[in-house]
Amino acid sequence: MRIGAGIALVVIGAVIAFAVRDTSDTFNLTALGIIVMLGGAAGIWLSYRLANRRPRGERPVIDPEVERQYRTDPPRRVADDPIDVTPSHLRDQQGH
């Protein structure tokens, strides 16, 4: 049942319950209308729950194999490497 069908049942049930006046000892139209409205409300709730399902467990967003393929090492900091501040023309003379 879709939400539109549930809304239609609520409207039809309201019309039966509140707009139709019939005097019968064996059949109560007000009770029938309320039952139809409750069925429509249950249909709306059920269609909403089925349309908005959420997974119950933890699912990886990216496949682990794809993630492993594109994983990179974090960039190295400049301070981790010794910095040679010797001018280039002097490096050649010192044997660097």
C-alpha positions in Angstrom: 0.0 0.0 0.0 1.3 3.4 -1.0 0.9 6.6 1.0 -1.7 7.8 -1.4 -3.8 4.7 -0.9 -3.5 5.1 2.9 -4.6 8.7 2.7 -7.6 7.7 0.5 -8.6 5.1 3.1 -8.5 7.7 5.8 -10.6 10.0 3.8 -13.1 7.3 2.9 -13.3 6.2 6.5 -13.9 9.7 7.7 -16.7 10.1 5.2 -18.3 6.8 6.2 -17.9 7.6 9.9 -18.9 11.2 10.1 -20.9 12.2 6.9 -23.1 9.2 6.3 -26.2 8.9 8.6 -27.9 5.6 8.5 -30.0 4.1 11.2 -29.5 0.3 11.3 -29.5 -1.9 14.4 -27.2 -4.6 12.8 -24.6 -2.4 11.1 -22.7 0.5 12.7 -21.3 2.8 10.0 -19.4 5.0 12.5 -17.5 1.9 13.7 -16.8 0.8 10.1 -15.5 4.3 9.2 -13.2 4.3 12.1 -11.9 0.9 11.3 -11.2 2.0 7.7 -9.4 5.1 8.9 -7.2 3.0 11.3 -6.4 0.7 8.3 -5.4 3.7 6.2 -3.3 5.1 9.1 -1.6 1.7 9.4 -1.0 1.6 5.7 0.6 5.1 5.8 2.9 4.1 8.7 3.8 0.8 7.0 4.7 2.4 3.7 6.8 5.0 5.4 8.7 2.4 7.4 9.3 0.3 4.3 10.5 3.3 2.2 12.9 4.5 4.9 14.7 1.4 5.9 18.1 1.8 7.5 20.7 -0.9 7.7 21.0 -2.4 11.1 24.8 -3.1 11.0 27.9 -1.2 10.2 28.4 -1.2 6.4 31.6 0.1 4.9 31.1 3.1 2.7 33.9 2.2 0.4 34.9 -1.3 -0.5 38.1 -2.2 1.5 39.8 -3.4 -1.6 39.2 -0.1 -3.4 40.3 1.8 -0.3 43.5 -0.2 -0.1 44.2 0.6 -3.8 44.1 4.3 -3.3 45.6 4.6 0.2 48.6 6.8 0.4 51.1 7.4 3.1 50.7 10.7 5.0 53.0 13.5 3.7 56.3 13.7 5.4 57.1 16.8 7.4 60.0 18.9 6.2 61.4 18.9 9.7 61.8 15.1 9.6 64.6 15.4 7.0 67.9 17.2 7.7 68.1 20.4 5.7 71.4 21.1 4.0 71.8 24.9 3.8 75.1 24.8 2.1 75.1 26.9 -1.0 75.2 24.8 -4.2 78.5 26.2 -5.4 80.1 25.2 -2.1 78.6 21.7 -2.0 80.6 20.7 -5.1 83.8 21.8 -3.4 83.0 19.9 -0.2 82.4 16.6 -2.0 78.6 16.5 -1.5 
